[in-house]
Amino acid sequence: MPKDFLQDVRSHYDAIVIGSGLGGLTAANVLAREGRSVLLLEQHYKLGGLATWFKRPGGHIFDISLHGFPQGMVKSCRRYWTSEIADSIVQLHGVRFDNPMFSLTTSFDRKDFTRLLIDRFGIEPAKVEEFFNTARGMNFYDDQSMTTGQLFEKYFPGRGDVVRLLMEPITYANGSTLEDPAITYGIVFSNFMSKGVFTFEGGTDHLVKSMEKEMRRNGVDIRINCDVERILVERGVVRGVELAGKKITADAVISNSNLRSTIFSLTGAEYFDPAFIDEAKAVRLNNSSTQVYMALKEGDEIDRNTGDLLFCSTAPEFRTDLLLSRDITSRTFSFYYPDIRPDGKQRYLIVSSTNAHYDDWNRLSPEEYEASKRDLIETTLESLEQYVPNCRERIAHIEAATPRTFEHYTKHVSGASFGTKFEGLAVSRTLPEQVRGLYHAGSCGIIMSGWLGTMNYGVIVANDVLNYLNTQVPAPTPAVLN
Ligand SMILES: Cc1cc2nc3c(=O)[nH]c(=O)nc-3n(C[C@H](O)[C@H](O)[C@H](O)COP(=O)(O)OP(=O)(O)OC[C@H]3O[C@@H](n4cnc5c(N)ncnc54)[C@H](O)[C@@H]3O)c2cc1C
C-alpha cells in the first residue's frame, strides 16, 4: 500500500504553507515561532525548492543555486532562523570576470568596484561616488519610469565596458535586463555590491536540514510528497487546501508556488476580479537556466586562484539577448572547494550556469533534447578548458540540467529561475485584497527573489498573516469542507 504522507494530519491549522522554497520555509518558521499552528506541504520529496542539492556516487554533492548571495543573509538568518545558520555564512573572495573587454578579479564590494572604475576604467571619482550614492538611495517608492539602461547612460554614457562590469553579474543573478526599471537594479546592486558575495559553509543540504530541525522545534507540521491540487475559497475568503482526496482547512493560506500557478491553477481565475486577472495575465515570467554539474576525480584539485565565481564570456559586448541565447557565449562558473563542506569528502566541483529560454528547450523532440544536452556539456567543457586545463580527462562525473529540469522539480511555470518580473510583486501583494486570507510568498519582482529576497519576502508575508490572524474572528468551518 502506498505510504500516506498525510497520516495523522489535523483537520484545521491557523495557516497552511504550500511549498518549501526559502520563502515558504521562512514564512512557516516565523508563524510557528509566534505560536501559530502551521502545516507545510511540499510536493517534492525534499524541502528547499530551488535551494537544493543532489548526490552522485563517489561522494559528490552538487548545489543547484548556491552560487552567491548578499551579506544581508547573515542578519536575516540570525533573526528569522538561528545563530548557527547565520554563523555558517562566509564570504567568497575570488570573483572573476573574463571577457573580450576586460579580465579582472574583484572582492565584489563597493570599495573594490570604486577602485576598478577609477584606476582601470578611468572614470572620474566624483562620478563613481555619485553613481553609487544614487543606486544606494533608490527605494521602492521612487519614480519607476527610468530604466536601468537610462541610468547607465546618465552616469557612464557610451561605456559598454562599465555597463558590462556593473550589469553582467546582476543579469546572471536574476535575469534582469537594461529595460527593467532602474529601481530594481539599484536595490539589487546595492545589496549585492556593497559588501561582497557570500555563501553557506556546509552546503545547501546542511542549511535545509538545519532549517527543518528549527521548524520542527517550533512545531511546524512538515509534510513532503504532498502536492496541493486546489486552494479552497468560499465567498471571497480562503478556507484551506485540497490534496490526495483530503480537504484541510486553515484561516490563512500562503502559497510559495509560482505566482501564476497560485492564481490560475491552484485557486482559479473565477475567484478574482476581472481587472486583477488582466493584471495577473500581464505578469511576465523571469527566464530560466541551464546548468552543467562537474566533479573532479578523487585526489585531483583545482588551483584556488581559479576563483570562486567566474563570469566568462566570448561575446564582444554585453547584450541581454546574447546572455539568453541558446548559442551560449557567456557562462558563470562556480568553483566549489572542499571547504564548502568541511565535514565531507575532499571533493572539487564545478557548476556552470547560463540563463536560458524555456521554449528553446521545450520545443525539442526527445532525441533533439538529449542531443542538445550533450552539446551543452560539450561546449561547456570547451569553455572550461582554459580555466581548468585538461578538464575532460580530470572529470569523474558530468551531467546537465535544463529549464525543463527546473520545471519538473519545482513546478515553476516555464522553469522560471527567479519567479516573475518586476510587475509580479504588485499582483503578489494584492492577492489578499482579492481573496481574504490568501497570500503569496515566493520569488517575484527581482527584488523579492534570490535567496535573500525570497527569505525576506517570507518574513514580510508571515507578518501580514500574523496581523490578519490576530484581527480575524475565525469564520466557522463550512460544512462543505467536512
Ligand atoms: C540555476 C539557478 C541558480 C540560482 N542561483 C542563485 C544564486 O546564486 N543566488 C541566489 O540568491 N539565488 C539563486 N537562484 C534563485 C533562488 O534559488 C530562488 O530565487 C529561490 O530559492 C526561490 O525561492 P522561493 O521561495 O521562491 O521558492 P522555490 O524555490 O521556487 O520553491 C517553491 C516550492 O514550492 C513547491 N510547490 C510548488 N507547487 C506546489 C504544490 N502545488 N504543492 C506543494 N508544493 C508545491 C515546489 O516543489 C518548491 O519546493 C538560482 C536559481 C536557479 C534555478
The ligand as an SDF file (V2000), in Angstrom:
LIG
                    3D

 53 58  0  0  0  0  0  0  0  0999 V2000
   20.0590   27.5850  -11.5890 C   0  0  0  0  0  0  0  0  0  0  0  0
   19.7170   28.5610  -10.5250 C   0  0  0  0  0  0  0  0  0  0  0  0
   20.7130   29.2560   -9.8810 C   0  0  0  0  0  0  0  0  0  0  0  0
   20.4040   30.1870   -8.8820 C   0  0  0  0  0  0  0  0  0  0  0  0
   21.4170   30.8310   -8.2330 N   0  0  0  0  0  0  0  0  0  0  0  0
   21.1390   31.6900   -7.2320 C   0  0  0  0  0  0  0  0  0  0  0  0
   22.1840   32.3320   -6.5170 C   0  0  0  0  0  0  0  0  0  0  0  0
   23.3460   32.1090   -6.7510 O   0  0  0  0  0  0  0  0  0  0  0  0
   21.8520   33.2060   -5.5370 N   0  0  0  0  0  0  0  0  0  0  0  0
   20.5600   33.4710   -5.2130 C   0  0  0  0  0  0  0  0  0  0  0  0
   20.3290   34.2740   -4.3100 O   0  0  0  0  0  0  0  0  0  0  0  0
   19.5550   32.8640   -5.8650 N   0  0  0  0  0  0  0  0  0  0  0  0
   19.8090   31.9780   -6.8580 C   0  0  0  0  0  0  0  0  0  0  0  0
   18.7900   31.3620   -7.5300 N   0  0  0  0  0  0  0  0  0  0  0  0
   17.4060   31.7250   -7.2190 C   0  0  0  0  0  0  0  0  0  0  0  0
   16.9340   31.1740   -5.9020 C   0  0  0  0  0  0  0  0  0  0  0  0
   17.3100   29.8250   -5.7890 O   0  0  0  0  0  0  0  0  0  0  0  0
   15.4180   31.3040   -5.8670 C   0  0  0  0  0  0  0  0  0  0  0  0
   15.0420   32.6430   -6.1220 O   0  0  0  0  0  0  0  0  0  0  0  0
   14.8450   30.9160   -4.5100 C   0  0  0  0  0  0  0  0  0  0  0  0
   15.4510   29.7630   -3.9890 O   0  0  0  0  0  0  0  0  0  0  0  0
   13.3560   30.6980   -4.7110 C   0  0  0  0  0  0  0  0  0  0  0  0
   12.6960   30.5240   -3.5010 O   0  0  0  0  0  0  0  0  0  0  0  0
   11.1200   30.5220   -3.4310 P   0  0  0  0  0  0  0  0  0  0  0  0
   10.7600   30.7440   -2.0160 O   0  0  0  0  0  0  0  0  0  0  0  0
   10.5460   31.4380   -4.4340 O   0  0  0  0  0  0  0  0  0  0  0  0
   10.6670   29.0650   -3.7700 O   0  0  0  0  0  0  0  0  0  0  0  0
   11.0840   27.9480   -4.8140 P   0  0  0  0  0  0  0  0  0  0  0  0
   12.4870   27.5630   -4.5920 O   0  0  0  0  0  0  0  0  0  0  0  0
   10.6490   28.3280   -6.1560 O   0  0  0  0  0  0  0  0  0  0  0  0
   10.2000   26.7490   -4.2760 O   0  0  0  0  0  0  0  0  0  0  0  0
    8.8230   26.6350   -4.4510 C   0  0  0  0  0  0  0  0  0  0  0  0
    8.4220   25.3250   -3.7910 C   0  0  0  0  0  0  0  0  0  0  0  0
    7.0270   25.1340   -3.9210 O   0  0  0  0  0  0  0  0  0  0  0  0
    6.7920   23.7640   -4.2000 C   0  0  0  0  0  0  0  0  0  0  0  0
    5.4780   23.6580   -4.8170 N   0  0  0  0  0  0  0  0  0  0  0  0
    5.0730   24.2320   -5.9770 C   0  0  0  0  0  0  0  0  0  0  0  0
    3.7920   23.9220   -6.2220 N   0  0  0  0  0  0  0  0  0  0  0  0
    3.3780   23.1340   -5.1940 C   0  0  0  0  0  0  0  0  0  0  0  0
    2.1490   22.4870   -4.8980 C   0  0  0  0  0  0  0  0  0  0  0  0
    1.0850   22.5840   -5.6860 N   0  0  0  0  0  0  0  0  0  0  0  0
    2.0630   21.7450   -3.7500 N   0  0  0  0  0  0  0  0  0  0  0  0
    3.1390   21.6260   -2.9140 C   0  0  0  0  0  0  0  0  0  0  0  0
    4.3260   22.2110   -3.1820 N   0  0  0  0  0  0  0  0  0  0  0  0
    4.4440   22.9580   -4.2940 C   0  0  0  0  0  0  0  0  0  0  0  0
    7.9410   23.3800   -5.1080 C   0  0  0  0  0  0  0  0  0  0  0  0
    8.1370   21.9870   -5.1810 O   0  0  0  0  0  0  0  0  0  0  0  0
    9.0900   24.1090   -4.4330 C   0  0  0  0  0  0  0  0  0  0  0  0
    9.6830   23.3320   -3.4280 O   0  0  0  0  0  0  0  0  0  0  0  0
   19.0650   30.4290   -8.5440 C   0  0  0  0  0  0  0  0  0  0  0  0
   18.0400   29.7110   -9.1850 C   0  0  0  0  0  0  0  0  0  0  0  0
   18.3680   28.7830  -10.1560 C   0  0  0  0  0  0  0  0  0  0  0  0
   17.2770   27.9990  -10.8300 C   0  0  0  0  0  0  0  0  0  0  0  0
  1  2  1  0
  2  3  1  0
  2 52  2  0
  3  4  2  0
  4  5  1  0
  4 50  1  0
  5  6  2  0
  6  7  1  0
  6 13  1  0
  7  8  2  0
  7  9  1  0
  9 10  1  0
 10 11  2  0
 10 12  1  0
 12 13  2  0
 13 14  1  0
 14 15  1  0
 14 50  1  0
 15 16  1  0
 16 17  1  0
 16 18  1  0
 18 19  1  0
 18 20  1  0
 20 21  1  0
 20 22  1  0
 22 23  1  0
 23 24  1  0
 24 25  2  0
 24 26  1  0
 24 27  1  0
 27 28  1  0
 28 29  2  0
 28 30  1  0
 28 31  1  0
 31 32  1  0
 32 33  1  0
 33 34  1  0
 33 48  1  0
 34 35  1  0
 35 36  1  0
 35 46  1  0
 36 37  1  0
 36 45  1  0
 37 38  2  0
 38 39  1  0
 39 40  1  0
 39 45  2  0
 40 41  1  0
 40 42  2  0
 42 43  1  0
 43 44  2  0
 44 45  1  0
 46 47  1  0
 46 48  1  0
 48 49  1  0
 50 51  2  0
 51 52  1  0
 52 53  1  0
M  END
$$$$
